[in-house]
Amino acid sequence: MVKKLYNGVEIPSIGFGTWQLTENVEAVIELALKAGYVHIDTAAIYGNEKEIGNAIRSNGVDRSSLFITSKVWNSDRGYEATLKAFEESLERLQTDYLDLYLIHWPANENRENAKQENADTWRALEELYAKGKVRAIGLSNFLKHHVKDILEIENVKPMVNQIEFHPGYLQGDTVDFCTEHNIVVEAWSPIGSGRLLEDETLRGLAAFYGVSVASLCIQFALQENLVVLPKSTNPVNIHNNLHFERFVIRSEDVDTIKSMPLNGFSGLNPDEITF
Ligand SMILES: NC(=O)c1ccc[n+]([C@@H]2O[C@H](COP(=O)([O-])OP(=O)(O)OC[C@H]3O[C@@H](n4cnc5c(N)ncnc54)[C@H](OP(=O)(O)O)[C@@H]3O)[C@@H](O)[C@H]2O)c1
């Protein structure tokens, strides 16, 4: 299953998350590749790009069959620093292009010239895109007002915004705004980093459909038209998160999920972060 970005690039709807994957990275990526994941989500700050590159190489996977995303970290924002950070990510991943490159977090009001910093970083991504070094460019953790700022200065509109999205934390304003502007939204922490696994409402619904809470969360994101990025280091879960039997969540159950109180939230508000 793929989604088409507005520039025609196809993005696989389920990607393999790699945040906090710092042990046995090569073995876990090998499991993911063997399970059939072709979309891998990493970032410079995750500290695992090199091992991911090693795993791809040692498994002899054809680069063109993969969709690899990385992100520029906050300390590398700005035009020149972003261009340099991108080359370093390429080197660690042992590839000569990325499929998607994102600004990991917006500079916010905690920083002087936040808008300019975001604009300068975006210029660098536009340049990488124009040079054909990346097939698509986008944002991450940009709230509606941050996305609006980029839309005011862009030459190339972002193709993607990757944000926290899961039952109990839906960020409807940002999702709706991106959708209106044909920006594909990716769901990070679709299972709330595991915090949703014991949620009573979700457990009840999962039992009704005869699926796991994880499958319910992944299906919910897909059904809401998002790309979804589950992460696991467990071989069975890695497999099941990609291959669970597809089902449709009834509209009344979608309503139940959408009216859940805040749950599983990371606590990371892009307007407030200080890192
Ligand atoms: N852009 C950003 O700022 C940002 C921030 C956070 C995350 N992300 C991206 O989003 C990805 C996913 O988010 P996440 O890492 O927070 O985690 P997640 O996918 O929401 O949850 C992972 C947790 O759920 C468990 N799990 C996964 N599948 C399961 C299953 N089928 N049954 C039972 N438990 C299951 C995992 O444990 P096991 O290992 O035991 O399966 C792990 O504890 C990240 O890895 C990263 O790529 C991006």
The ligand as an SDF file (V2000), in Angstrom:
LIG
                    3D

 48 52  0  0  0  0  0  0  0  0999 V2000
    9.6740   13.0140   14.1530 N   0  0  0  0  0  0  0  0  0  0  0  0
    9.7530   12.8370   15.4530 C   0  0  0  0  0  0  0  0  0  0  0  0
   10.0340   13.7530   16.2330 O   0  0  0  0  0  0  0  0  0  0  0  0
    9.5110   11.4740   16.0070 C   0  0  0  0  0  0  0  0  0  0  0  0
    9.3340   11.3110   17.3950 C   0  0  0  0  0  0  0  0  0  0  0  0
    9.0800   10.0280   17.8670 C   0  0  0  0  0  0  0  0  0  0  0  0
    8.9950    8.9680   16.9670 C   0  0  0  0  0  0  0  0  0  0  0  0
    9.1990    9.1580   15.6330 N   0  0  0  0  0  0  0  0  0  0  0  0
    9.1530    8.0280   14.6540 C   0  0  0  0  0  0  0  0  0  0  0  0
    8.0020    7.2290   14.9120 O   0  0  0  0  0  0  0  0  0  0  0  0
    8.4270    5.8840   15.1660 C   0  0  0  0  0  0  0  0  0  0  0  0
    7.4530    5.1450   16.0790 C   0  0  0  0  0  0  0  0  0  0  0  0
    7.2890    5.7760   17.3060 O   0  0  0  0  0  0  0  0  0  0  0  0
    7.7860    5.1100   18.6880 P   0  0  0  0  0  0  0  0  0  0  0  0
    9.1330    4.5650   18.4730 O   0  0  0  0  0  0  0  0  0  0  0  0
    7.5540    6.1250   19.7300 O   0  0  0  0  0  0  0  0  0  0  0  0
    6.8560    3.9120   18.9750 O   0  0  0  0  0  0  0  0  0  0  0  0
    5.4510    3.1990   18.6710 P   0  0  0  0  0  0  0  0  0  0  0  0
    5.5110    2.5260   17.3630 O   0  0  0  0  0  0  0  0  0  0  0  0
    4.3250    4.1270   18.9650 O   0  0  0  0  0  0  0  0  0  0  0  0
    5.5040    2.1210   19.8520 O   0  0  0  0  0  0  0  0  0  0  0  0
    6.6110    1.2640   20.0380 C   0  0  0  0  0  0  0  0  0  0  0  0
    6.3540    0.4390   21.2850 C   0  0  0  0  0  0  0  0  0  0  0  0
    5.2100   -0.3850   21.0560 O   0  0  0  0  0  0  0  0  0  0  0  0
    5.5910   -1.7520   21.1920 C   0  0  0  0  0  0  0  0  0  0  0  0
    4.9680   -2.4920   20.0720 N   0  0  0  0  0  0  0  0  0  0  0  0
    5.1440   -2.2940   18.7610 C   0  0  0  0  0  0  0  0  0  0  0  0
    4.4060   -3.1530   18.0420 N   0  0  0  0  0  0  0  0  0  0  0  0
    3.7520   -3.9240   18.9260 C   0  0  0  0  0  0  0  0  0  0  0  0
    2.8490   -5.0040   18.7970 C   0  0  0  0  0  0  0  0  0  0  0  0
    2.4560   -5.4340   17.5950 N   0  0  0  0  0  0  0  0  0  0  0  0
    2.3730   -5.5750   19.9390 N   0  0  0  0  0  0  0  0  0  0  0  0
    2.7660   -5.1270   21.1560 C   0  0  0  0  0  0  0  0  0  0  0  0
    3.6150   -4.1150   21.3480 N   0  0  0  0  0  0  0  0  0  0  0  0
    4.1130   -3.5080   20.2380 C   0  0  0  0  0  0  0  0  0  0  0  0
    7.0840   -1.8090   21.0740 C   0  0  0  0  0  0  0  0  0  0  0  0
    7.6070   -2.8570   21.8520 O   0  0  0  0  0  0  0  0  0  0  0  0
    8.3520   -4.1310   21.1660 P   0  0  0  0  0  0  0  0  0  0  0  0
    9.6660   -3.6000   20.6740 O   0  0  0  0  0  0  0  0  0  0  0  0
    8.4670   -5.0750   22.3110 O   0  0  0  0  0  0  0  0  0  0  0  0
    7.4760   -4.6270   20.0730 O   0  0  0  0  0  0  0  0  0  0  0  0
    7.4980   -0.4550   21.6420 C   0  0  0  0  0  0  0  0  0  0  0  0
    7.5440   -0.5170   23.0600 O   0  0  0  0  0  0  0  0  0  0  0  0
    9.8100    6.1120   15.7990 C   0  0  0  0  0  0  0  0  0  0  0  0
   10.5290    4.9290   15.9180 O   0  0  0  0  0  0  0  0  0  0  0  0
   10.3800    7.1350   14.8460 C   0  0  0  0  0  0  0  0  0  0  0  0
   10.7910    6.5370   13.6350 O   0  0  0  0  0  0  0  0  0  0  0  0
    9.4440   10.3940   15.1480 C   0  0  0  0  0  0  0  0  0  0  0  0
  1  2  1  0
  2  3  2  0
  2  4  1  0
  4  5  1  0
  4 48  2  0
  5  6  2  0
  6  7  1  0
  7  8  2  0
  8  9  1  0
  8 48  1  0
  9 10  1  0
  9 46  1  0
 10 11  1  0
 11 12  1  0
 11 44  1  0
 12 13  1  0
 13 14  1  0
 14 15  2  0
 14 16  1  0
 14 17  1  0
 17 18  1  0
 18 19  2  0
 18 20  1  0
 18 21  1  0
 21 22  1  0
 22 23  1  0
 23 24  1  0
 23 42  1  0
 24 25  1  0
 25 26  1  0
 25 36  1  0
 26 27  1  0
 26 35  1  0
 27 28  2  0
 28 29  1  0
 29 30  1  0
 29 35  2  0
 30 31  1  0
 30 32  2  0
 32 33  1  0
 33 34  2  0
 34 35  1  0
 36 37  1  0
 36 42  1  0
 37 38  1  0
 38 39  2  0
 38 40  1  0
 38 41  1  0
 42 43  1  0
 44 45  1  0
 44 46  1  0
 46 47  1  0
M  CHG  2   8   1  16  -1
M  END
$$$$
